[in-house]
Amino acid sequence: MIQSRGFCPRCGEKTDPDVGADRPTRERGLCRACYLEEQDLLETPELISIELCTGCGSYRVSGEWIDTSDGMPEIALKIVADRIGIHRAVDDFDWYAEPSMVDTTTVAVECEFDILVEGGYEHRTHSITVRFEPTTCTRCSRIAGKSYASTVQIRATERTPSEDELDRARSITAAILNERVDLGDRDAFLTDVIERPEGLDLRLSTTRLGSKVASAIHADLGGSLDTTSTLVTTDSDGQDVYRTTHAIRLPYVRVDDIITVEGDVYLVESVNRRVGARHLTTGERQYFDTTDIVDAIVAHRDDAEQATIVDVTDQHAVQVIDPTTYEAVTVARYKGVDVGGESVEAIHLGGTLYLLPSDE
């Protein structure tokens, strides 16, 4: 059987009518060369303009700021990849791109394409210029303007917060900020840290962030938490804008304080919503409301001294040299007191020597 062949109406070359008959553009009977000559297999812009924040290095695409640690050449490659359009007749393609800096704000991206179409490969080259327009993103603009929506105040009852407590508050704040940033929250930032004689003020970008930070610090360090809101302005839509203040007041006691409650001596081991303390004679752990132990502090662990161990009598007692009187005394021993060395930490209060549990 002789198969009939047609002729390309454009160049006169013979064509196979069965090849590409399922494609609408081949129904005209064009040969492959003429068909491809009529098609724009790739759609690539010659020039792309992108806003780039000079503060944080983020860039803006479709109205959205994207955080990145990439430089301009790497950003240019991502932008170009998103802007390449492929004709529906293309079955597959490979491409290679090489970016190069033209000047401080311009990247030239030289692209090469190997395109599988109509049963064969076509090679194309395109040069795309990506021009970066230096600007300031909304976030950096707010940071530069010291914008904030909430303040977390850290104070203490009848004392000044310790450096350990303030460092813990800073650490909690940093962890929450890092978590929000990792989740892509560009509105989350710490505007300012103000150190005051009476404590610390943390100014945060949003009301929600301030509430989250305040709740976390309060849960960790204990004390009381009071929240108030103040009207500061009205926005362009006529909506009232408030600033929120979260006032945290840490308890009178802190970890490693030594307190007396109804004549018994305790070492404070935790301070949250309630105070956890260990009895320095029995080793029993008890919990107190912060209001029940005001003015109960009699010493701090830093006041303790090393008492030389003479003899471990049994599991309930140990004989040591009192570091104050230099006399050998038998002292109550409880679980948690380390007597495996040559000495043990002890404190002398009201004529009585108390052993302290290991702080490890």
RODO-2510 file (C-alpha; in nm, 4 decimals, decimal comma):
residues 360
     n   res          X          Y          Z
     1     m     0,0000     0,0000     0,0000
     2     i     0,1353     0,3405    -0,0950
     3     q     0,1001     0,6016     0,1753
     4     s     0,0118     0,9444     0,0435
     5     r     0,2238     1,2411     0,1483
     6     g     0,1373     1,6087     0,1427
     7     f     0,3331     1,9227     0,0907
     8     c     0,3960     2,2042     0,3350
     9     p     0,1850     2,4982     0,2152
    10     r     0,4569     2,7362     0,3351
    11     c     0,7844     2,5947     0,2008
    12     g     0,6735     2,3111    -0,0303
    13     e     0,8562     2,0358     0,1552
    14     k     0,6909     1,6968     0,1665
    15     t     0,5118     1,6189     0,4940
    16     d     0,3696     1,3091     0,6562
    17     p     0,0011     1,3805     0,7241
    18     d    -0,0045     1,1394     1,0209
    19     v     0,2764     1,3137     1,2127
    20     g     0,1391     1,5652     1,4546
    21     a    -0,2161     1,5349     1,3223
    22     d    -0,3468     1,5434     1,6762
    23     r    -0,2056     1,8926     1,7267
    24     p    -0,4356     2,1753     1,6132
    25     t    -0,1551     2,3805     1,4669
    26     r    -0,0370     2,0917     1,2490
    27     e    -0,3740     2,0477     1,0859
    28     r    -0,2655     2,3073     0,8318
    29     g    -0,0144     2,0534     0,7057
    30     l     0,2981     2,2499     0,7981
    31     c     0,6280     2,0696     0,8038
    32     r     0,8106     2,0506     1,1383
    33     a     1,0538     2,3336     1,0545
    34     c     0,7815     2,5769     0,9484
    35     y     0,5606     2,4775     1,2368
    36     l     0,8385     2,5461     1,4901
    37     e     0,9305     2,8707     1,3177
    38     e     0,5782     2,9986     1,3824
    39     q     0,5790     2,9017     1,7523
    40     d     0,7200     3,0863     2,0493
    41     l     0,8313     2,7795     2,2412
    42     l     0,9435     2,9950     2,5344
    43     e     0,8037     3,3088     2,6891
    44     t     1,0746     3,4944     2,8780
    45     p     1,0843     3,8640     2,9691
    46     e     1,3847     4,0667     2,8686
    47     l     1,3766     4,2758     3,1865
    48     i     1,2482     4,1962     3,5357
    49     s     1,2369     4,4607     3,8084
    50     i     1,2381     4,3435     4,1718
    51     e     1,2201     4,5422     4,4948
    52     l     1,5020     4,4493     4,7358
    53     c     1,5101     4,5598     5,0998
    54     t     1,8455     4,7125     5,1879
    55     g     1,7824     4,6423     5,5546
    56     c     1,7142     4,2674     5,5734
    57     g     1,7781     4,1467     5,2166
    58     s     1,4206     4,0333     5,1546
    59     y     1,2643     4,0792     4,8102
    60     r     0,9084     4,1458     4,6988
    61     v     0,7097     3,9194     4,4672
    62     s     0,3400     3,9738     4,3916
    63     g     0,3108     4,2139     4,6833
    64     e     0,4664     3,9719     4,9335
    65     w     0,8048     4,0177     5,0993
    66     i     1,0155     3,6999     5,1011
    67     d     1,2947     3,6563     5,3554
    68     t     1,6180     3,5058     5,2287
    69     s     1,9888     3,4884     5,2983
    70     d     2,0666     3,4571     4,9261
    71     g     2,2570     3,7183     4,7308
    72     m     2,1331     3,8955     4,4189
    73     p     2,2530     3,6281     4,1694
    74     e     2,0722     3,3500     4,3591
    75     i     1,7559     3,5591     4,3923
    76     a     1,7716     3,6423     4,0213
    77     l     1,7805     3,2712     3,9328
    78     k     1,4694     3,2039     4,1427
    79     i     1,2864     3,4975     3,9861
    80     v     1,3772     3,3937     3,6318
    81     a     1,2714     3,0323     3,6964
    82     d     0,9263     3,1553     3,8008
    83     r     0,8902     3,3767     3,4930
    84     i     0,9639     3,1184     3,2205
    85     g     0,6588     3,0244     3,0137
    86     i     0,6538     2,7010     2,8100
    87     h     0,4418     2,6394     2,4984
    88     r     0,1810     2,3665     2,5352
    89     a     0,3374     2,1719     2,2461
    90     v     0,6627     2,1194     2,4411
    91     d     0,6960     1,7632     2,5741
    92     d     0,9982     1,8250     2,7982
    93     f     1,2927     2,0582     2,8402
    94     d     1,6241     2,1043     3,0223
    95     w     1,7725     2,4393     3,0967
    96     y     2,0898     2,5948     3,2315
    97     a     2,1338     2,9477     3,3596
    98     e     2,4409     3,1501     3,4536
    99     p     2,3898     3,4754     3,6483
   100     s     2,6492     3,7520     3,6527
   101     m     2,6553     4,0926     3,8199
   102     v     2,6437     4,3789     3,5704
   103     d     2,6579     4,6483     3,8379
   104     t     2,5623     4,6808     4,2043
   105     t     2,1894     4,6393     4,1367
   106     t     2,1690     4,4481     3,8067
   107     v     2,2121     4,0789     3,7281
   108     a     2,2307     3,9377     3,3743
   109     v     2,1041     3,5790     3,3507
   110     e     2,2174     3,3883     3,0395
   111     c     1,9835     3,0938     2,9785
   112     e     2,0180     2,7930     2,7474
   113     f     1,7294     2,5553     2,6763
   114     d     1,7119     2,2101     2,5170
   115     i     1,3464     2,1592     2,4260
   116     l     1,1827     1,8319     2,3237
   117     v     0,9056     1,9148     2,0786
   118     e     0,7530     1,7434     1,7744
   119     g     0,9786     1,4402     1,8128
   120     g     1,3095     1,6293     1,8238
   121     y     1,5188     1,8709     2,0280
   122     e     1,5438     2,2434     1,9699
   123     h     1,8118     2,4625     2,1272
   124     r     1,7300     2,8147     2,2409
   125     t     1,9223     3,0878     2,4229
   126     h     1,7787     3,3830     2,6086
   127     s     1,9333     3,6725     2,8001
   128     i     1,7264     3,8113     3,0870
   129     t     1,8144     4,1176     3,2922
   130     v     1,7029     4,1322     3,6556
   131     r     1,7179     4,4815     3,7984
   132     f     1,6937     4,5239     4,1768
   133     e     1,5327     4,8385     4,3107
   134     p     1,6689     4,9226     4,6573
   135     t     1,3949     5,0029     4,9075
   136     t     1,2875     4,9350     5,2652
   137     c     1,0384     4,6597     5,3438
   138     t     0,7423     4,7189     5,5736
   139     r     0,9034     4,5235     5,8561
   140     c     1,2347     4,7129     5,8485
   141     s     1,0458     5,0405     5,8220
   142     r     0,8518     4,9545     6,1382
   143     i     1,1692     4,8500     6,3201
   144     a     1,3475     5,1706     6,2193
   145     g     1,0476     5,3710     6,3404
   146     k     1,0538     5,1911     6,6791
   147     s     0,6998     5,0677     6,6166
   148     y     0,5530     4,8447     6,8873
   149     a     0,2103     4,7281     6,9978
   150     s     0,2837     4,5738     7,3362
   151     t     0,5208     4,6041     7,6309
   152     v     0,6183     4,3301     7,8748
   153     q     0,7348     4,4783     8,2059
   154     i     0,9338     4,2563     8,4431
   155     r     0,9488     4,3667     8,8070
   156     a     0,9738     4,1898     9,1440
   157     t     0,7959     4,2215     9,4785
   158     e     1,0034     4,4199     9,7330
   159     r     1,3279     4,3480     9,5454
   160     t     1,4993     4,3912     9,2102
   161     p     1,4842     4,1019     8,9622
   162     s     1,8101     3,9075     8,9574
   163     e     2,0300     3,8925     8,6471
   164     d     1,9517     3,5206     8,6193
   165     e     1,5788     3,5999     8,6100
   166     l     1,6243     3,8758     8,3520
   167     d     1,8488     3,6545     8,1382
   168     r     1,5839     3,3844     8,1541
   169     a     1,3205     3,6340     8,0382
   170     r     1,5433     3,7400     7,7469
   171     s     1,6024     3,3750     7,6539
   172     i     1,2292     3,2953     7,6562
   173     t     1,1603     3,6006     7,4378
   174     a     1,4321     3,5041     7,1879
   175     a     1,3001     3,1462     7,1633
   176     i     0,9456     3,2644     7,0891
   177     l     1,0685     3,5176     6,8315
   178     n     1,2796     3,2520     6,6565
   179     e     0,9799     3,0199     6,6493
   180     r     0,7588     3,2863     6,4909
   181     v     1,0258     3,3793     6,2338
   182     d     1,0738     3,0114     6,1431
   183     l     0,6995     2,9948     6,0802
   184     g     0,7294     3,2870     5,8374
   185     d     0,5779     3,5543     6,0616
   186     r     0,7417     3,8749     5,9326
   187     d     0,5409     4,0861     6,1770
   188     a     0,7163     3,9334     6,4780
   189     f     1,0130     4,1303     6,6099
   190     l     1,1546     4,2813     6,9259
   191     t     1,1519     4,6582     6,8911
   192     d     1,3474     4,7527     7,2009
   193     v     1,4864     4,6262     7,5303
   194     i     1,4902     4,8894     7,8019
   195     e     1,6898     4,8178     8,1163
   196     r     1,5556     5,0071     8,4152
   197     p     1,6745     5,0189     8,7794
   198     e     1,3584     4,8349     8,8820
   199     g     1,3644     4,5709     8,6060
   200     l     1,3257     4,5232     8,2324
   201     d     1,0863     4,6436     7,9602
   202     l     1,0463     4,4436     7,6383
   203     r     0,8730     4,6246     7,3509
   204     l     0,7232     4,3852     7,0967
   205     s     0,5752     4,4367     6,7508
   206     t     0,2269     4,2885     6,7890
   207     t    -0,0331     4,2432     7,0596
   208     r    -0,0405     3,8674     7,0052
   209     l     0,3378     3,8380     7,0338
   210     g     0,3410     4,0419     7,3543
   211     s     0,0714     3,8224     7,5058
   212     k     0,2593     3,5036     7,4126
   213     v     0,5891     3,6284     7,5560
   214     a     0,4293     3,7560     7,8770
   215     s     0,2431     3,4286     7,9350
   216     a     0,5590     3,2222     7,8802
   217     i     0,7719     3,4337     8,1166
   218     h     0,4985     3,4299     8,3798
   219     a     0,4627     3,0511     8,3553
   220     d     0,8384     3,0041     8,3921
   221     l     0,9278     3,2608     8,6596
   222     g     0,5981     3,2777     8,8475
   223     g     0,4513     3,5814     9,0222
   224     s     0,1555     3,7830     8,9023
   225     l     0,0544     3,9054     8,5567
   226     d    -0,1713     4,2044     8,4897
   227     t    -0,2656     4,3300     8,1420
   228     t    -0,3931     4,6740     8,0460
   229     s    -0,4612     4,8457     7,7121
   230     t    -0,4224     5,2130     7,6216
   231     l    -0,5708     5,3923     7,3201
   232     v    -0,2871     5,5594     7,1302
   233     t    -0,4309     5,6639     6,7921
   234     t    -0,6816     5,5962     6,5160
   235     d    -0,5730     5,4337     6,1884
   236     s    -0,6615     5,5418     5,8331
   237     d    -0,9774     5,3278     5,8419
   238     g    -1,1008     5,5007     6,1557
   239     q    -1,0235     5,2014     6,3784
   240     d    -0,8892     5,2606     6,7294
   241     v    -0,5279     5,1468     6,7821
   242     y    -0,4292     5,0256     7,1290
   243     r    -0,1025     4,9433     7,2986
   244     t    -0,1030     4,6635     7,5537
   245     t     0,1088     4,6483     7,8688
   246     h     0,1729     4,3165     8,0423
   247     a     0,3044     4,3795     8,3928
   248     i     0,4807     4,0771     8,5433
   249     r     0,5686     4,1021     8,9124
   250     l     0,7993     3,8228     9,0218
   251     p     0,7545     3,6690     9,3673
   252     y     0,9340     3,7923     9,6757
   253     v     1,1339     3,4672     9,6866
   254     r     1,3526     3,3119     9,4185
   255     v     1,5268     2,9818     9,3563
   256     d     1,8023     2,9053     9,6146
   257     d     1,6540     3,1375     9,8765
   258     i     1,6420     2,9802    10,2214
   259     i     1,3146     3,0513    10,4017
   260     t     1,1494     2,9759    10,7346
   261     v     0,7825     2,8789    10,7515
   262     e     0,6317     2,8183    11,0964
   263     g     0,9770     2,7565    11,2403
   264     d     1,0902     2,5067    10,9727
   265     v     1,3742     2,5823    10,7324
   266     y     1,3364     2,5242    10,3570
   267     l     1,5454     2,5663    10,0414
   268     v     1,3465     2,7152     9,7517
   269     e     1,3862     2,4922     9,4443
   270     s     1,1207     2,6248     9,2054
   271     v     0,9149     2,9403     9,1661
   272     n     0,6136     2,9306     8,9373
   273     r     0,2546     2,9928     9,0285
   274     r     0,3456     2,8332     9,3621
   275     v     0,6800     2,8029     9,5416
   276     g     0,8351     2,4568     9,5660
   277     a     1,0744     2,4160     9,8626
   278     r     1,2675     2,1316    10,0293
   279     h     1,2629     2,0857    10,4061
   280     l     1,6268     2,0962    10,5228
   281     t     1,5750     1,8390    10,7970
   282     t     1,3415     1,5792    10,6450
   283     g     1,4043     1,6423    10,2744
   284     e     1,0300     1,6571    10,2154
   285     r     0,9197     1,8820     9,9283
   286     q     0,6340     2,1219     9,9979
   287     y     0,4524     2,3940     9,8060
   288     f     0,3489     2,7384     9,9264
   289     d     0,1487     3,0299     9,7894
   290     t     0,3730     3,3303     9,7338
   291     t     0,1490     3,5369     9,9645
   292     d     0,2190     3,2956    10,2508
   293     i     0,5963     3,3467    10,2561
   294     v     0,6427     3,7232    10,2422
   295     d     0,9341     3,8230    10,4702
   296     a     1,0255     3,4536    10,5075
   297     i     1,3740     3,4779    10,3531
   298     v     1,6546     3,4265    10,6041
   299     a     1,9499     3,3454    10,3750
   300     h     2,0547     3,2354    10,0283
   301     r     2,2451     2,9363     9,9025
   302     d     2,5381     3,1661     9,8257
   303     d     2,5766     3,2091    10,2033
   304     a     2,6495     2,8375    10,2531
   305     e     2,9934     2,6979    10,3405
   306     q     3,1633     2,3614    10,3057
   307     a     3,1439     2,1371    10,6146
   308     t     3,4092     1,8642    10,6360
   309     i     3,2614     1,5152    10,6678
   310     v     3,3880     1,3189    10,9702
   311     d     3,1689     1,0120    10,9532
   312     v     2,8567     0,8953    10,7718
   313     t     2,6603     0,7620    11,0667
   314     d     2,3735     0,6062    10,8708
   315     q     2,1262     0,6971    10,5963
   316     h     1,9600     0,9514    10,8242
   317     a     2,2602     1,1294    10,9805
   318     v     2,6149     1,2422    10,9112
   319     q     2,8854     1,3812    11,1406
   320     v     3,0590     1,6960    11,0132
   321     i     3,2762     1,9827    11,1353
   322     d     3,0570     2,2913    11,1798
   323     p     3,2279     2,5617    10,9643
   324     t     3,1121     2,8273    11,2113
   325     t     3,1999     2,6678    11,5505
   326     y     3,4571     2,4159    11,4241
   327     e     3,2974     2,1526    11,6425
   328     a     3,2008     1,8022    11,5365
   329     v     2,8218     1,7780    11,5147
   330     t     2,5745     1,5183    11,3951
   331     v     2,3360     1,6587    11,1372
   332     a     2,0190     1,5201    10,9816
   333     r     2,0780     1,3658    10,6402
   334     y     1,8072     1,3184    10,3799
   335     k     1,7793     1,2022    10,0184
   336     g     1,9554     1,4423     9,7866
   337     v     2,2436     1,5293    10,0207
   338     d     2,5705     1,4165     9,8606
   339     v     2,8061     1,2694    10,1219
   340     g     3,0324     1,0935     9,8739
   341     g     3,3080     1,3554     9,8965
   342     e     3,5236     1,5063    10,1688
   343     s     3,2777     1,7857    10,2449
   344     v     2,9151     1,8853    10,2067
   345     e     2,7445     2,2211    10,1573
   346     a     2,5903     2,3495    10,4810
   347     i     2,4506     2,6650    10,6378
   348     h     2,4365     2,7731    11,0005
   349     l     2,1062     2,9330    11,1071
   350     g     1,9809     3,0147    11,4560
   351     g     2,2349     2,7896    11,6231
   352     t     2,1529     2,4921    11,3985
   353     l     2,3534     2,3510    11,1088
   354     y     2,1569     2,2423    10,7989
   355     l     2,2873     2,0404    10,5061
   356     l     2,1924     2,1475    10,1554
   357     p     2,1000     1,9059     9,8749
   358     s     2,3197     1,8782     9,5698
   359     d     2,2475     2,1588     9,3213
   360     e     2,3127     1,9347     9,0192
***
